[in-house]
Structure formats: C-alpha cells, structure tokens
Amino acid sequence: MAVQVSSQSPGPGAGPAPGAIAKRAETLFGAVGGAVLSLAETAGGMGVLFGRVVARLFPPQIDRNELRRNLYKMAVKSLPIVIVTALFTGAIMVIQAAPLVKRFNAEGLLGWAAGFGTLREIAPLLTALMISGRVGANNTAELGTMVVTEQVDALRALAIDPVTFLILPRFLSIVITLFVMTLYADILALLGAAYTGLALLKVEPVSFYNSVTAGLLGIGDVTNGLVKSVVFGFVIAISSCHFGLATTGGAPGVGRAVNACVVASATGIFLLDYLVSFIVK
Amino acid sequence: MIAIRGLTKSVPIPNASIRERRFILRDVSFSVPSGCLYGLIGPGAAGKSVVLKMIAGLMKPDAGNVVVDGDDVTELSELKLQSVRLKLGMLFQNNALFDYLTVGDNIAFPLRRLYHLPEDEVQSRVLERLACVSLQGFEDRMPSGLSGGQKKRVGVARATVTKAPIVLYDEPAAGLDPVTSQKIFELLREEQRASGATVIMVSSDLDRLLTVTDRVGMMYRGELIFDGSTEEARASDEPRVRQFVHGLTEGPL
C-alpha cells in the first residue's frame, strides 16, 4: 500500500525545523541576556550603594554606637583567627625557603626572603580571605535576615535611613578591621617566621630582625600591603552589604546571598590584587 | 487624611517570559478621613499588606498615588519621605522587631533615635507601653525568647510609643488568644479615640475588628471590592463581601 508523504514533511536528511532553531536561539539569547543583565544589576547596585555610603560621609553621619558595636564584633572577635593564620603563614614561608637557605648558606637573607612575600602579598591576601569568610559572610547573613524579616523596612518606616544607620558603620568597620588586622598579621607573620627560622635553621631572631631591617625591605613593602588591605576592605564591605540588602526569598535567599557574597568578594580580591600589584610598585 | 488613587502594582512571574506579570494591586482607590479607624479586610494574598507598605512609602506602585496629609508619598525621594514617616507608626505582619535589641530597647528605639528624649522619660514611656500590652517586666528580655503573641504585643507597643497621628497595623492580633486579642483591639480603639489618630488596621479577626472600625474596605485578588461603613459591610449583598464578613463556607471565595 502506497503511503502519501506530505510535501511539507522534512525529508530523511533534513535538519531541525526552522521553528525549533528559532526557539533554541531565543533560549540561548535569553540565557546570555539574563546573565549580562544580572551582572549589570549587581555592578550597578554596588555602585549606587557605594555612592550612597560616600554621600553620608560629607558631612559624616556616623552612628558611633553602631560603629563601636560593629568594630568589636568584626575586629576584636576576628583576632584569634588572624593570629593563628598569620603565625602559621610566617612559619610556612620559612619552611618553603629553608632548603634554599641551607643550600646557599643564606641565613642572613632569611628575614628578607620571608618578609618580602609576606608583607607585600601573603599577609594582606590571606587576612582578606579570612575576614571575607568570617566578617563579610556574617555581615551579609545579618543584613539579609534583617531584610527578609522586614527589620530594614521597619527602620525606614521609623524614618531612619538604613544606609546611615546600618550600612555606613558596617562599611567603615570592615575597612578599618582589614587595615588593622593586616598590620597585626604583618607583625605576627614575621614573628612566626623568626621563631620557625630559629627552630629549623638555628637562625637567631636578632639575625632575622637584622636581615629584615638591613635595607632590602623598606617601608614601601609594608605600605604596599596596607594599600591592598584598604582596597580589599572596600571590596568585602560593598559586596557583603550589597548582597545582604538585595536578599529576597526568605531563609534560602539568605543562604544564596551569603554564597554570592563570598564568591564575589574572593573574585574581587584576586582581581584587584592583580591591579594594585601592577599599579603600586 | 489618607487618599489612595488608582494604585496598581505588578510583579514578574518566576520562570516566565519577561512580559508576563502578575498583578498584586489593580486600580485600588479609597480615602481614610482624619480621625477614622479604617479596617482593611480580605482573604490571604489579597494585597492588604502591600497597600499599607505603599502608604508608608516602603513600596512604589507602578501607577496611582498615595497622598498622606497633602504629600504624595509615591513622588517623594527616600530622604524627603522621612518627614512623612515621622507622622507614622507601623506594626508589621511579622512584627519586625530588632533582634539584637532587648524588648525595652526596641520600644525605646524611635524615642532615642528620633526624638532624643531624656532617658528617664524614655524609660517611663517604655514601661507605660509595656503595661498597656500586659508585658510588665519584659523590658530586659530578647525578642528571640518571646512567643509569637508576645512579639506581636511588643510590636504594638513600638508602633504606638511615639503617639504618631497616623498608625498602620498589619494583623495586630495575629497569634493572640481571644482574651488578649480583644484587649488589644479595645486598647487600640481607646487610644485612637483619645488621640484622634487616623488608623488603618489589617486583620483577619473580623469578629473583633468590626467592633472597633468606623469604615471598612475589602480586598480580593488585588482589587478593592468594597468600601463603606462597618454597618454597610455587615449588610452588604455583594456575594464575596457577604461570604467573607459572615464567614460562610458556601460562596464565590
């Protein structure tokens, strides 16, 4: 029996129907467009929030109680993890340098070897990552919870500006925290390096100190790391506050916001580390 | 005086085309005269809380406006809205207590932040508000240690502590036992009469709400389907209003 084939049916070798191609293209463009819009929304949101924070600094409208409360919560309570991280960072730098120092009998350069990378790179970077994980994530979670439980709306309904009351003290606290913690980390990392040098290489701490201060390392190395710490502080502060305030969708939304904050902060820290290393010599 | 004209708000539908939107308010208009206690009723997700938030300027409508004592809050910037919000007291559906502050500090918060009153006056007003909501001795407790009903009463105390001329209550009696619920309604009514404040109250506790309101509006699926006096609401022939007000199980709702 003969089967009549419709003239509109695709033949055996024909590709997908034009409608299907259009649908796939729409999906692809939709996905790309959605991602671009989302990125633009995040960048724009951070920019606007930063502008609002800066606007509240001229003249300064800082709630001192909130600033003190946040500094205690963010800086003082971060000290233990910064101490541990910094001491071990310094120790690791010496352990890595130890074989070469022994091979070339370069004990006199141990301070420089450990200090150069620590002061310029490792101390600010690791401190920023630790503070991002502890303080930034916590800040996002707190703000996000305040948003989904309408506490931020309650502040607005009470005629209190949430940027002045909530964001500005947190922003300043994070930047100050990171700067001060990096300074501590520099000192503690060198301390850790010095005593690891004594234990592994029998380099006296005085010799270590002399090699740090002999002239190979300068104030520029310390400043370089501290400039980075301020830049990283801005990144963590703006990222954690933005994602906290942009939280939607109840408790799962708070989890998503914290995740987005940690990823964005880490990415921003590495990106700006590269740029600052390139610009500030 | 609060005048609401043509409020419309829509939101995108998740996982749908960008053009597809769901209306949460559709052309809502009503007025609340000064000194009136207005009850806003309706089933869940009707848009009642959204209307309250728009009156406080916490949400912007897509169309329409809200005029509070001559100021169109839909047109004002966030900073200019603060002068309008100083006239407002607001209780949120979820209470929105600041969870890092004690009960006393929550109630004292607007007095300290906005009015900078002497501390002894702040304390006396906090204790007076706590006594009104039957929570004497709770001033040092944290909100996390309170039951839902206690949190609600702290929210009521905070909303009324500034004696604002306009007060918005979103479910002031939710989670309360019948006796406390009746007490709260009577307290709010007495205070409204004494102060002459303009009050809008959203509540699902119709039996008690309708004993204290001067006027009632009913919302259904984002639309205002009734606006009239409490007596007119009770006598309404509109099938949805009749079913809701009389709690009938048979009907269009």
Interface residues (C-beta under 8 A of the other chain):
Chain A: T145 T149 E150 Q151 D153 A154 R156 A157 L158 A159 I160 D161 F165
Chain B: K53 A56 G57 L58 E78 L79 L81 Q82 S83 R85 L86 L88 M90 F92 Q93 N94 A96 L97 F98 D99 F109 P110 R113 L114
